[in-house]
Amino acid sequence: MLKDVFNFWAILRVATYYFFFMLLFWGSSSKLGKKDFHKDFASLDVMKSLRGFAAIGVILHHISQETIFQNGKVLTPFVNAGAFFVAIFFFCSGYGLIKSLDSKENYLHGFVKNRIVKGIMIPFYVNIILYALYFVIAKVKMPTQQWIFNFTGLTMMNAYAWFPVVLAILYLVFFLCFRFIKNRPLNFLIIGLVIIGLGIGFCYNGHFAWWSRKKANWWMFNPSGVHWWQEQKALWFNGEWWVNSAPAFLTGLIFANYESKIVPFFKRLYALKFHIVLILTYLAFRLSEFGQSHYGYWREYEMKGPRIDLKMATYFCQVPLFALVGFLVILFMMKYHVENPVTKFFGKYSLDTYLMNLMALEITRFLMEKKKFPFVIKNNKLLIFAITVFVLTIVLGVIEKHLTDLIKKLLFPQKKKPESKSEMKPETASA
């Protein structure tokens, strides 16, 4: 009994949860139990901190999926929590688009260049180059064809880089809708249909190119003989994580558009209405669990083909949950939100740390397995692993951020504004 109490893994598990949830209290601003509400609950700084919190959650989610952590049952709550944190990213993105559209003059002019090319595509391709360099240094062998397709971005150089691909698609659809259609409800309907269409597309695509061979269930008999593009995570939309949290993007758009009506509505009888949304979210969570347990995304391994029908049933069981998650969070932030140096930092580098996290994991795994870590101690290697992943993720993320910013400046140099008369030197002005 005493041994279990002082079990190192149990202590590590509790310590991790403690520090993670302490972020919810450090720098918190609470109106709970009071009649008034936060006016800045959806401000740019608060939303950045929210994204930072989600970025930390995603990193812990990726660490929790490592075999050594699953064997030790450490970080278990984070194993299936990745989609919830990514849903926060999608919600914040949708919310920010509408707010910028309504507050910035001619926002859609230059949208493709500023928000898609500079904001998404350049970081995406910088990330491809960095991973290519890493693979060369690590002597990872790839067929020439794979190098070419990975460099174009049509296949995945970095398996974690799916998020910017989906976000770019949604941003482009947003631009086309709001540029050429003035009816906002119709725009929301179209964007919602596109999101559902992407989900259905995954259901047909599956986790790998099951459709590429005539022999039924071929992936069960000769997995070593598959081509690189037939493997898992090689092609776009090879995984439910590409689509299951995307409905939060639409929720963010709708909330931002109708915020002036939604917020006053929830301020009246806030506790009652918040708990109704909470209960609905819980019921949606139970529906999602039901879909995953009774239907499931991974039925390719039951010798019954790709089972598109079961994937689709699972997906539609999850849609209500991720449509509600962001809404529930933003309602709670009307009464309680957090801003601290840690969440602000990760909010600033959220995309960069997200993209570089896989490299940090692989480098740490290599060092641990090759025993080139001089400070690896048997009893606390999980702690060393987690800390190293976090440190490397931060370092690599910052490097990518600065490299991306440098390339943006080179590709899109800012034009110098002509000096006004008031800014000229006295002798020039008098002349």
N, C-alpha and C positions, 0 to 999 in steps of 0.2 A: 504493500500500500504506500509506504513512504517512498519507495523507489519510483512509483508512478507519479507521485506529487512532484518530485524533483527531476522527472524525465526531461532531458534537454529539449527534445522536440516539442514537448508540451509547453515549456517555457517560451521557446521561440515563437510558437503559434500564438500564444497569448500576447507576447510582446509586440508582434506584428500587428495584430488586431488593435491593440491599444494605441500604438503610434498612428495607425491609419485613421482611427476614429477620433484621435486627438486633433487631427486636422479639421474636424468638424466643429471644434470648439475654440481653437486658437484663432484669434482675430474675429470671433463671431460677433454678430450684431443681432440681438433678439428683441422681438416685439411680442413674443409668446405670452399669453395671459394679459395682454394689454389691448385696448380698443383701437389704437392706431396701427398703421402699416408702414412698411418701408416704402419710401418714394423712389429709392435707387435700386430696387431689387433686381431690375433688368438692365442696369447701366453697363457700359462697356467694361469697366474694371471688374464689376461683380461677375459678369459673364466670363471674363478671362479667367478669374479664379475658379469658376465652376468647371471650365475646360481643363484647368490645371489639375483639379481634383480628379476629373475623369481620366486624364493622362496617367496619373499615378496608379489609378485603378487598373488601367490597361496593362501597365508594366507588371503589376502584381499578378494579373491574370495570366500573362505569358510565362512568368516565373513559375506559377502554380502548376502549369502543364508539363513542367519538366518531370521526368520519371522519378528522380530522387525525392522530389517534394510530394509526389503522389504516393510513393511508397511509404513515406513518413507521415502521410495525411496532414501535411502542413499547407496552410493557405487553401484548404478545401473549399470555403465559400467563394473563392475567386475563380475556381476552375470553370464554372459556367456563367460567370458574371461579365465577361468581356462585352457581350452584346448590349448590356445595360449601360456601360460606360460609353461605348461608341454611339449609342442612341442619344446621349447628352451632346456629343459632338454634332450629330446631325441636327438636333433641335436648335442648338445655338447658331448653326450655319443658316438654317431656314429663317430663324428669327432675325438675324443680322441683315439678311438680304432685304426683307421687307422694310425694316427700319431705315436702312440706307436708301432704299428706293424712295421712301416718303420724305426723307430729310435732306437729301443731297440733290441739288439741281443737275439735270441731265445725267443722272447716275448711270443709265444704260448706255450712254455714249462712252465708248472705250471699255465697256464691261468685259468683253471677251479678252482684251489685252491685259487689263488690270487684275481681274478676278480669276480668270481661267488660265491664261498664259503665265502671267507673273506670279499669281497666287498659288497655282496648283501644278501646272505643267513643268515650270522650271525647277521647283523643288523635287518633283517626281523624277525628272531626268538627271538632275544632279545626284540624286540618290542612286539611280542606276549606275552612274559612273563610279561612285564610291564603292558600291557593291562589286562592280566589275574589277576594280583595283584590289579589293579584298580577296576576291576569288583567285586572282592571278598570284597574289602574295601567298595565299593558302594552298596554291597549286591544285585548285579544283578543276578537274577536266570536264570540258563540255564539247559536244559536237559543234562544228562551225555554224551549222544551221541554227542551233540553239543560241549561240552568241549573237547572231544577227537578229533573231526574233526578240531576244531579251533586250537588246540595245534599242530596238524600235519601240519597246514597251508593249508590244502585242502579246508577249508572254511574260511571265513573272520572273524577273531577276531577283526581286525581293518579295517573298511570299506575303509579307505584311503590308506591301504597298498597294493593296486592293482599295483601301479607303479613298485615296485621292482620285482613283479611276472612277469610282462610283460618284464621288462628289463632283467631278468635272462633268459627268453626264447630267447630273441633276442641275448643276449651274447652267449648262447649255440649254436645257429644256426650260429652265426659269427665264433665261434671257429671251429665247424665241417666243415664249408665251407672252411675257409682259412687254415685249417690244412690238408685237404685231396684234395682240388681242387686248382690248381695253376692259373686258368683262372679267373681273378678278375671280368670282366664284367659278367661272368656266376655266380659268387658268388653274385654279386649285384642283378642279376635277381632272384636267389633262395631266397635271403633274402626279396626281394620285394614281391615275391609270398607268402612267409610265413606271412608277414605283412598283405597282402590282405586276406589270409586264416584266420588269427585271426579275422579280421573284419567281414568276412562272418560267422565265428563261433559265434560271438556275435549276429549277425542278427537272427540266428537260436535259440540261447540260450535265448535271450530276457532279460527282467529286472528281471525275477523270473522264477521258474520252472513251466511254463504254461503247459508243456508237461506231467506233473506228474499225471494228472487226466483225466479220459475219458470224463467227462462232459464238454461240450463246454463253454467257458467263465466263468469257475467256480470261478475265482478270483473276479468277479464282484458281486457274490451272497453271498459268505461266507468267507470273508477275515479273520475273527476271528478264523476260524477253520483250518487254514493252519498250517502245521508243520513248525518248525523253518527253515529248509533248503528250504522251498518253498517261503520264504519271499524275499523281495528285498535286494540286496547287500550281500546275504549269500554265493552264489556260485561264482566261478571264472567267469569272463566275463559276469556278470549280470549288464551291463550298457555300453553305448556307450563311456564313458570316458576311458574304457579299451583300446579302439582301434583307436579312431578318430585322435589322435595326433601322433600315432606311425610312420606314413610315414616320419616324420621329421628325424627319426633315419637313414633311408636310404639316405636321402638328405645329412646328416652329413657325412656318409661314402663316398658318391660319391664326395662331395666337397673336402674332405681331400685328396682323391686319385688323383684328377685332379686339385688340387689347383695351381700347377705350371703353368698350362695352363689357368685356369679360371681367376686368378688374373691379369696376363698381358693383357688378352682379355678385361677385364672390365676397366683397367686403360686407355685404349684408348677410348675416347668419353664416359667417365665414367657417366657424368650427363645424357646423352641420354639413355645409356643402363640401368642405375639404374632405371630411370623412366619407361622404358619399363617393367622391372621386377615388379616395383611398380604397374603399371596398370594391369599387368597379375594377380598379387596377389589380387588386388581389384576386378577384374572380378571373380576370384576364390572365393572370399569372398561372392560376390553376388550370385554365383552358390550355395554355401553352405547355404546361407539364403533361397534361392529358394527351395532347397531340404528339409530343415527343416520345411518350411511353407506349402509346397504342399504335402510332403510325411510324414516325421516325424518319430521319433524314438519311440514315446510313444502311438502308436495306439492300444495297447492292451485294452484300456479303451473305445473303441467305439463299443463294443459288436460284433466285427467282427473277433474274433480270434487274434492270435499273429501278423498277417500282416507282415510276414517276408519279403515279396516283397517290402513293403514300407520302412522298415528299411534298406534294401539293397540299394534301390535307394537313400536314404538319405546319407548313408555311402559313396557311390561312388561320390556323389555331394560334399562331404567334403574332399576327398582324395587330389585333386589338391591344395586346400588351405593350408593344413598342410604339403604338400610336398614343398611348396614355402615359408612358413613363416620363417623358419630358414635360408634359402638361402637369403631372403631379409634382414634379420637382420645382417647377417655376411657381406654382401655387404656394408651395411650402416656403419658398424664398420671399414671398410677400411678408412673411413674419420672421424669417430667420435666414441669414446668409453669412458667408464666411469670406474674409480676405486676410491672407497672411503671406509672408514672404515666400513660403514654399509653393503654395498654390499659384501665386502670381508668377513665379519663375516658370513653373511647368506650363502655365497658361500661355506665356510668351513663346515657349519652345515646344508647344504641345505636338504640332505636326512633325517637327524634326526629331524629337525624342521617340515619337511613335514609329517613324520610319527607320531609325537606327537601332531600335531595340533588338531586332533579330540578330544583327551583327554582334551586339554586346553579348547576347546569349550564347552565340556560337563561339566567340572568343573565350568567354568564361568557361564554357563546357570543354573546350580544347585544353585550356590551362589545367583544369581540374583532372581531366582524364589522362593527360600526359604527365601529370604530377610535376609541373614546372612552377607551381605556386609554392614558394619557400615557406609561406605562413599557413598552409593548409593543415588543419588539425582535425583528426578523425571525428571527434565529437561535435565540432561546430562547423563542419564544412558547408552545411546548408546556410548558415548565417553568412559565412564568407562568400558563398555563391551569390546570395541575394544582394549583399552590399556591393560586391564587385559588379554585378549586372547593373545596379542603379548608377554607380559611379561611371562606368563605361558608357551607359546610355546617355547620361548627362554630357559627358565630354564629347562623345561622337555627335550628339544632337547639336551642341553649340558649334562645333566645327562645321557641320553641314549648314547650319543657319547662316553663319558668316560667309561661307563659300557661296551659298545661294544668293545672299545679298550682294556680294561682289559681282557675280555674273549678271544679276539684274541691272546693276549700275553700268556694266560694260555694254550690255545689249540695249538698254533703254536709258541712255544718259539724259539727265534732266536738263532742260533748256534753261539758261539763265534769264531771269526776268529783267527787262530793261529798267535802268534806274529812273525813278521819278525825279522831278526837279528838286523836291525836298530832300532827296537822298544824295544829290550831287554835291561836289565840293563847292565851297563859296565862290572861288574864282571862276569855276566853270559856269555856275548859275548866273553870275554877274555879267559874264561875257554874252 
